[in-house]
Amino acid sequence: EKDEPGEEVRVTYRELLELTCRLGNTLKRHGVKRGDRVTIYMPPCPLAVASMLACARIGAVHAVVFAGFSAESLADRIRD
């Protein structure tokens, strides 16, 4: 569900799986591998969910940070 009332995005399990696999392959092409740490900084949306699942599929540890943090807070969360 988006920020505006009445606006929503529907994603099927198949669409989510396809997006997750594409993102996982993209991460691997960029050198992300099992055990690497990934910080996902994006608003809550289907792409954010697929990004988390893609990290889990390839074994990368991921942390999710949503907007609204100062630069210092964001840097602390990434280091943690």
ROVO-499082 format. One record per atom (N, C-alpha, C): residue number from 1; atom name; y, z, x. Coordinates in Angstrom, 1 decimal, decimal comma. Each point is the difference from the previous one (the first is absolute). Layout:
<nodes>
<node n="NUM" atom="CA" py="Y" pz="Z" px="X"/>
...
</nodes>
This chain:
<nodes>
<node n="1" atom="N" py="-1,2" pz="0,0" px="0,8"/>
<node n="1" atom="CA" py="1,2" pz="0,0" px="-0,8"/>
<node n="1" atom="C" py="1,2" pz="0,0" px="0,9"/>
<node n="2" atom="N" py="1,0" pz="-0,8" px="-0,3"/>
<node n="2" atom="CA" py="1,2" pz="-0,1" px="0,7"/>
<node n="2" atom="C" py="1,0" pz="1,0" px="-0,4"/>
<node n="3" atom="N" py="1,2" pz="0,0" px="0,7"/>
<node n="3" atom="CA" py="1,0" pz="1,0" px="-0,3"/>
<node n="3" atom="C" py="0,6" pz="-0,1" px="-1,4"/>
<node n="4" atom="N" py="0,1" pz="-1,3" px="-0,4"/>
<node n="4" atom="CA" py="0,6" pz="-0,2" px="-1,3"/>
<node n="4" atom="C" py="-1,0" pz="0,2" px="-1,1"/>
<node n="5" atom="N" py="0,3" pz="0,7" px="-1,1"/>
<node n="5" atom="CA" py="-0,9" pz="0,3" px="-1,0"/>
<node n="5" atom="C" py="-0,5" pz="-1,4" px="-0,7"/>
<node n="6" atom="N" py="-1,3" pz="-0,1" px="-0,2"/>
<node n="6" atom="CA" py="-0,5" pz="-1,1" px="-0,6"/>
<node n="6" atom="C" py="-0,4" pz="-1,1" px="0,9"/>
<node n="7" atom="N" py="0,3" pz="0,1" px="1,3"/>
<node n="7" atom="CA" py="-0,4" pz="-1,0" px="1,0"/>
<node n="7" atom="C" py="-1,2" pz="0,5" px="0,8"/>
<node n="8" atom="N" py="-1,0" pz="-0,8" px="0,0"/>
<node n="8" atom="CA" py="-1,2" pz="0,4" px="0,7"/>
<node n="8" atom="C" py="-0,7" pz="-1,2" px="0,6"/>
<node n="9" atom="N" py="-0,8" pz="0,2" px="1,0"/>
<node n="9" atom="CA" py="-0,8" pz="-1,1" px="0,7"/>
<node n="9" atom="C" py="-1,4" pz="0,4" px="-0,2"/>
<node n="10" atom="N" py="-0,8" pz="-1,0" px="-0,5"/>
<node n="10" atom="CA" py="-1,4" pz="0,3" px="-0,2"/>
<node n="10" atom="C" py="-0,8" pz="-0,8" px="1,0"/>
<node n="11" atom="N" py="-0,9" pz="0,6" px="0,7"/>
<node n="11" atom="CA" py="-0,8" pz="-0,6" px="1,0"/>
<node n="11" atom="C" py="-1,5" pz="0,3" px="-0,3"/>
<node n="12" atom="N" py="-0,8" pz="-1,1" px="0,1"/>
<node n="12" atom="CA" py="-1,4" pz="0,2" px="-0,3"/>
<node n="12" atom="C" py="-0,7" pz="0,6" px="1,3"/>
<node n="13" atom="N" py="-1,2" pz="0,5" px="-0,2"/>
<node n="13" atom="CA" py="-0,7" pz="0,5" px="1,2"/>
<node n="13" atom="C" py="-0,3" pz="-1,2" px="1,0"/>
<node n="14" atom="N" py="-0,2" pz="-1,2" px="-0,5"/>
<node n="14" atom="CA" py="-0,3" pz="-1,1" px="0,8"/>
<node n="14" atom="C" py="1,3" pz="-0,4" px="0,8"/>
<node n="15" atom="N" py="1,1" pz="0,0" px="-0,7"/>
<node n="15" atom="CA" py="1,3" pz="-0,3" px="0,7"/>
<node n="15" atom="C" py="0,3" pz="1,1" px="1,1"/>
<node n="16" atom="N" py="-0,3" pz="1,2" px="-0,3"/>
<node n="16" atom="CA" py="0,3" pz="1,1" px="0,9"/>
<node n="16" atom="C" py="-1,0" pz="-0,2" px="1,3"/>
<node n="17" atom="N" py="-1,2" pz="-0,3" px="-0,3"/>
<node n="17" atom="CA" py="-1,0" pz="-0,2" px="1,1"/>
<node n="17" atom="C" py="0,5" pz="-1,2" px="0,9"/>
<node n="18" atom="N" py="0,4" pz="-1,1" px="-0,6"/>
<node n="18" atom="CA" py="0,4" pz="-1,2" px="0,8"/>
<node n="18" atom="C" py="1,2" pz="0,4" px="0,8"/>
<node n="19" atom="N" py="1,0" pz="0,7" px="-0,6"/>
<node n="19" atom="CA" py="1,2" pz="0,3" px="0,7"/>
<node n="19" atom="C" py="-0,3" pz="1,0" px="1,2"/>
<node n="20" atom="N" py="-0,9" pz="1,0" px="-0,3"/>
<node n="20" atom="CA" py="-0,4" pz="0,9" px="1,0"/>
<node n="20" atom="C" py="-0,7" pz="-0,7" px="1,2"/>
<node n="21" atom="N" py="-0,9" pz="-0,9" px="-0,3"/>
<node n="21" atom="CA" py="-0,7" pz="-0,7" px="1,1"/>
<node n="21" atom="C" py="1,0" pz="-0,9" px="0,8"/>
<node n="22" atom="N" py="0,9" pz="-0,6" px="-0,7"/>
<node n="22" atom="CA" py="1,0" pz="-0,8" px="0,7"/>
<node n="22" atom="C" py="0,9" pz="0,8" px="1,0"/>
<node n="23" atom="N" py="0,4" pz="1,2" px="-0,6"/>
<node n="23" atom="CA" py="0,8" pz="0,9" px="0,8"/>
<node n="23" atom="C" py="-0,8" pz="0,6" px="1,2"/>
<node n="24" atom="N" py="-1,2" pz="0,3" px="-0,2"/>
<node n="24" atom="CA" py="-0,9" pz="0,5" px="1,0"/>
<node n="24" atom="C" py="-0,1" pz="-1,0" px="1,2"/>
<node n="25" atom="N" py="-0,2" pz="-1,3" px="-0,4"/>
<node n="25" atom="CA" py="-0,2" pz="-1,0" px="1,0"/>
<node n="25" atom="C" py="1,3" pz="-0,2" px="0,7"/>
<node n="26" atom="N" py="1,2" pz="0,1" px="-0,7"/>
<node n="26" atom="CA" py="1,3" pz="-0,1" px="0,7"/>
<node n="26" atom="C" py="0,2" pz="1,1" px="1,0"/>
<node n="27" atom="N" py="-0,4" pz="1,2" px="-0,4"/>
<node n="27" atom="CA" py="0,2" pz="1,1" px="0,9"/>
<node n="27" atom="C" py="-0,9" pz="-0,2" px="1,2"/>
<node n="28" atom="N" py="-1,2" pz="-0,4" px="-0,2"/>
<node n="28" atom="CA" py="-0,9" pz="-0,3" px="1,2"/>
<node n="28" atom="C" py="0,5" pz="-1,0" px="0,9"/>
<node n="29" atom="N" py="0,6" pz="-1,1" px="-0,6"/>
<node n="29" atom="CA" py="0,6" pz="-1,1" px="0,8"/>
<node n="29" atom="C" py="1,2" pz="0,6" px="0,9"/>
<node n="30" atom="N" py="0,6" pz="1,0" px="-0,5"/>
<node n="30" atom="CA" py="1,1" pz="0,6" px="0,7"/>
<node n="30" atom="C" py="-0,4" pz="1,1" px="0,9"/>
<node n="31" atom="N" py="-1,3" pz="0,2" px="0,2"/>
<node n="31" atom="CA" py="-0,6" pz="0,9" px="1,0"/>
<node n="31" atom="C" py="-0,3" pz="1,4" px="-0,5"/>
<node n="32" atom="N" py="0,1" pz="0,2" px="-1,3"/>
<node n="32" atom="CA" py="-0,4" pz="1,3" px="-0,6"/>
<node n="32" atom="C" py="-1,5" pz="0,1" px="0,0"/>
<node n="33" atom="N" py="-0,5" pz="1,1" px="0,5"/>
<node n="33" atom="CA" py="-1,5" pz="0,2" px="0,0"/>
<node n="33" atom="C" py="-0,3" pz="1,4" px="-0,4"/>
<node n="34" atom="N" py="-1,3" pz="0,3" px="-0,1"/>
<node n="34" atom="CA" py="-0,5" pz="1,3" px="-0,4"/>
<node n="34" atom="C" py="0,6" pz="1,1" px="0,8"/>
<node n="35" atom="N" py="0,5" pz="1,0" px="-0,6"/>
<node n="35" atom="CA" py="0,5" pz="1,1" px="0,7"/>
<node n="35" atom="C" py="1,5" pz="-0,1" px="0,3"/>
<node n="36" atom="N" py="0,6" pz="-1,1" px="-0,2"/>
<node n="36" atom="CA" py="1,5" pz="-0,2" px="0,2"/>
<node n="36" atom="C" py="0,7" pz="0,7" px="-1,1"/>
<node n="37" atom="N" py="1,2" pz="0,4" px="0,2"/>
<node n="37" atom="CA" py="0,9" pz="0,6" px="-1,0"/>
<node n="37" atom="C" py="1,0" pz="-0,9" px="-0,5"/>
<node n="38" atom="N" py="0,1" pz="-0,1" px="-1,3"/>
<node n="38" atom="CA" py="0,9" pz="-0,9" px="-0,7"/>
<node n="38" atom="C" py="0,9" pz="0,8" px="-1,0"/>
<node n="39" atom="N" py="1,3" pz="-0,2" px="0,0"/>
<node n="39" atom="CA" py="0,9" pz="0,6" px="-1,0"/>
<node n="39" atom="C" py="0,4" pz="-1,1" px="-0,9"/>
<node n="40" atom="N" py="-0,2" pz="0,3" px="-1,3"/>
<node n="40" atom="CA" py="0,4" pz="-0,9" px="-1,0"/>
<node n="40" atom="C" py="1,3" pz="0,4" px="-0,7"/>
<node n="41" atom="N" py="1,0" pz="-0,7" px="0,1"/>
<node n="41" atom="CA" py="1,3" pz="0,3" px="-0,5"/>
<node n="41" atom="C" py="0,4" pz="-1,0" px="-1,0"/>
<node n="42" atom="N" py="-0,3" pz="0,3" px="-1,2"/>
<node n="42" atom="CA" py="0,4" pz="-0,9" px="-1,1"/>
<node n="42" atom="C" py="0,0" pz="0,7" px="-1,3"/>
<node n="43" atom="N" py="0,6" pz="-0,6" px="-1,1"/>
<node n="43" atom="CA" py="0,0" pz="0,7" px="-1,3"/>
<node n="43" atom="C" py="-1,4" pz="0,0" px="-0,6"/>
<node n="44" atom="N" py="-0,2" pz="0,9" px="-1,0"/>
<node n="44" atom="CA" py="-1,3" pz="0,0" px="-0,7"/>
<node n="44" atom="C" py="-0,1" pz="-1,3" px="-0,8"/>
<node n="45" atom="N" py="-1,0" pz="-0,8" px="0,4"/>
<node n="45" atom="CA" py="-0,3" pz="-1,3" px="-0,7"/>
<node n="45" atom="C" py="-1,4" pz="-0,4" px="0,3"/>
<node n="46" atom="N" py="-0,5" pz="-1,1" px="-0,6"/>
<node n="46" atom="CA" py="-1,4" pz="-0,4" px="0,3"/>
<node n="46" atom="C" py="-0,2" pz="-0,4" px="1,5"/>
<node n="47" atom="N" py="1,1" pz="-0,5" px="0,6"/>
<node n="47" atom="CA" py="-0,1" pz="-0,4" px="1,4"/>
<node n="47" atom="C" py="-0,2" pz="1,2" px="0,9"/>
<node n="48" atom="N" py="0,6" pz="1,1" px="-0,4"/>
<node n="48" atom="CA" py="-0,1" pz="1,3" px="0,8"/>
<node n="48" atom="C" py="-1,5" pz="0,5" px="-0,2"/>
<node n="49" atom="N" py="-0,5" pz="-0,1" px="-1,2"/>
<node n="49" atom="CA" py="-1,4" pz="0,5" px="-0,2"/>
<node n="49" atom="C" py="-0,9" pz="-0,9" px="0,8"/>
<node n="50" atom="N" py="0,2" pz="-1,3" px="0,0"/>
<node n="50" atom="CA" py="-0,9" pz="-0,9" px="0,8"/>
<node n="50" atom="C" py="0,1" pz="0,3" px="1,5"/>
<node n="51" atom="N" py="1,2" pz="0,3" px="0,4"/>
<node n="51" atom="CA" py="0,2" pz="0,3" px="1,4"/>
<node n="51" atom="C" py="-0,8" pz="1,3" px="0,5"/>
<node n="52" atom="N" py="0,1" pz="1,0" px="-0,9"/>
<node n="52" atom="CA" py="-0,8" pz="1,2" px="0,3"/>
<node n="52" atom="C" py="-1,5" pz="-0,3" px="0,0"/>
<node n="53" atom="N" py="-0,5" pz="-0,8" px="-0,9"/>
<node n="53" atom="CA" py="-1,4" pz="-0,3" px="-0,1"/>
<node n="53" atom="C" py="-0,4" pz="-0,9" px="1,2"/>
<node n="54" atom="N" py="0,9" pz="-0,9" px="0,4"/>
<node n="54" atom="CA" py="-0,3" pz="-0,9" px="1,2"/>
<node n="54" atom="C" py="-0,2" pz="0,9" px="1,2"/>
<node n="55" atom="N" py="0,9" pz="0,9" px="0,2"/>
<node n="55" atom="CA" py="-0,1" pz="0,9" px="1,2"/>
<node n="55" atom="C" py="-1,4" pz="0,8" px="-0,1"/>
<node n="56" atom="N" py="-0,3" pz="0,5" px="-1,2"/>
<node n="56" atom="CA" py="-1,3" pz="0,7" px="-0,1"/>
<node n="56" atom="C" py="-1,2" pz="-0,9" px="0,3"/>
<node n="57" atom="N" py="0,1" pz="-1,3" px="-0,5"/>
<node n="57" atom="CA" py="-1,1" pz="-0,9" px="0,3"/>
<node n="57" atom="C" py="-0,3" pz="-0,3" px="1,4"/>
<node n="58" atom="N" py="1,1" pz="0,0" px="0,8"/>
<node n="58" atom="CA" py="-0,2" pz="-0,3" px="1,5"/>
<node n="58" atom="C" py="-0,1" pz="1,3" px="0,8"/>
<node n="59" atom="N" py="0,2" pz="1,1" px="-0,6"/>
<node n="59" atom="CA" py="-0,2" pz="1,3" px="0,7"/>
<node n="59" atom="C" py="1,3" pz="0,5" px="0,7"/>
<node n="60" atom="N" py="1,1" pz="-0,6" px="-0,4"/>
<node n="60" atom="CA" py="1,3" pz="0,5" px="0,6"/>
<node n="60" atom="C" py="0,5" pz="1,2" px="-0,8"/>
<node n="61" atom="N" py="0,4" pz="1,0" px="0,7"/>
<node n="61" atom="CA" py="0,6" pz="1,2" px="-0,7"/>
<node n="61" atom="C" py="1,4" pz="-0,4" px="-0,5"/>
<node n="62" atom="N" py="0,3" pz="0,3" px="-1,2"/>
<node n="62" atom="CA" py="1,3" pz="-0,4" px="-0,5"/>
<node n="62" atom="C" py="0,7" pz="1,1" px="-0,7"/>
<node n="63" atom="N" py="1,4" pz="0,0" px="0,1"/>
<node n="63" atom="CA" py="0,8" pz="0,9" px="-0,6"/>
<node n="63" atom="C" py="1,0" pz="-0,8" px="-0,9"/>
<node n="64" atom="N" py="0,3" pz="0,6" px="-1,1"/>
<node n="64" atom="CA" py="0,9" pz="-0,7" px="-1,0"/>
<node n="64" atom="C" py="1,3" pz="0,7" px="0,0"/>
<node n="65" atom="N" py="1,1" pz="-0,7" px="0,1"/>
<node n="65" atom="CA" py="1,4" pz="0,6" px="0,0"/>
<node n="65" atom="C" py="0,8" pz="-0,9" px="-1,0"/>
<node n="66" atom="N" py="0,5" pz="0,6" px="-1,0"/>
<node n="66" atom="CA" py="0,8" pz="-0,7" px="-1,0"/>
<node n="66" atom="C" py="1,5" pz="0,1" px="0,4"/>
<node n="67" atom="N" py="0,8" pz="-0,9" px="-0,6"/>
<node n="67" atom="CA" py="1,4" pz="0,0" px="0,3"/>
<node n="67" atom="C" py="0,7" pz="1,3" px="-0,3"/>
<node n="68" atom="N" py="1,1" pz="0,3" px="0,6"/>
<node n="68" atom="CA" py="0,8" pz="1,2" px="-0,4"/>
<node n="68" atom="C" py="0,0" pz="1,0" px="1,2"/>
<node n="69" atom="N" py="-0,6" pz="-0,3" px="1,1"/>
<node n="69" atom="CA" py="0,0" pz="0,9" px="1,1"/>
<node n="69" atom="C" py="1,1" pz="-0,5" px="1,0"/>
<node n="70" atom="N" py="0,6" pz="1,0" px="0,7"/>
<node n="70" atom="CA" py="1,0" pz="-0,4" px="1,0"/>
<node n="70" atom="C" py="-0,8" pz="-0,6" px="1,2"/>
<node n="71" atom="N" py="0,7" pz="-0,6" px="0,9"/>
<node n="71" atom="CA" py="-0,6" pz="-0,6" px="1,2"/>
<node n="71" atom="C" py="-0,7" pz="1,1" px="0,8"/>
<node n="72" atom="N" py="0,5" pz="1,2" px="0,1"/>
<node n="72" atom="CA" py="-0,6" pz="1,0" px="0,8"/>
<node n="72" atom="C" py="-1,3" pz="0,5" px="-0,7"/>
<node n="73" atom="N" py="0,1" pz="0,2" px="-1,3"/>
<node n="73" atom="CA" py="-1,2" pz="0,4" px="-0,7"/>
<node n="73" atom="C" py="-1,1" pz="-1,0" px="0,0"/>
<node n="74" atom="N" py="0,4" pz="-1,3" px="-0,1"/>
<node n="74" atom="CA" py="-1,0" pz="-1,1" px="0,1"/>
<node n="74" atom="C" py="-0,7" pz="0,0" px="1,4"/>
<node n="75" atom="N" py="0,8" pz="0,2" px="1,0"/>
<node n="75" atom="CA" py="-0,5" pz="0,0" px="1,4"/>
<node n="75" atom="C" py="-1,0" pz="1,2" px="0,2"/>
<node n="76" atom="N" py="0,4" pz="1,2" px="-0,6"/>
<node n="76" atom="CA" py="-0,9" pz="1,1" px="0,1"/>
<node n="76" atom="C" py="-1,3" pz="-0,2" px="-0,7"/>
<node n="77" atom="N" py="0,0" pz="-0,6" px="-1,1"/>
<node n="77" atom="CA" py="-1,2" pz="-0,3" px="-0,8"/>
<node n="77" atom="C" py="-0,9" pz="-1,0" px="0,7"/>
<node n="78" atom="N" py="0,6" pz="-1,0" px="0,6"/>
<node n="78" atom="CA" py="-0,8" pz="-1,0" px="0,8"/>
<node n="78" atom="C" py="-0,6" pz="0,7" px="1,2"/>
<node n="79" atom="N" py="0,7" pz="0,9" px="0,7"/>
<node n="79" atom="CA" py="-0,6" pz="0,7" px="1,2"/>
<node n="79" atom="C" py="-1,1" pz="0,9" px="-0,5"/>
<node n="80" atom="N" py="0,2" pz="0,7" px="-1,1"/>
<node n="80" atom="CA" py="-1,1" pz="0,9" px="-0,5"/>
<node n="80" atom="C" py="-1,2" pz="-0,8" px="-0,3"/>
</nodes>
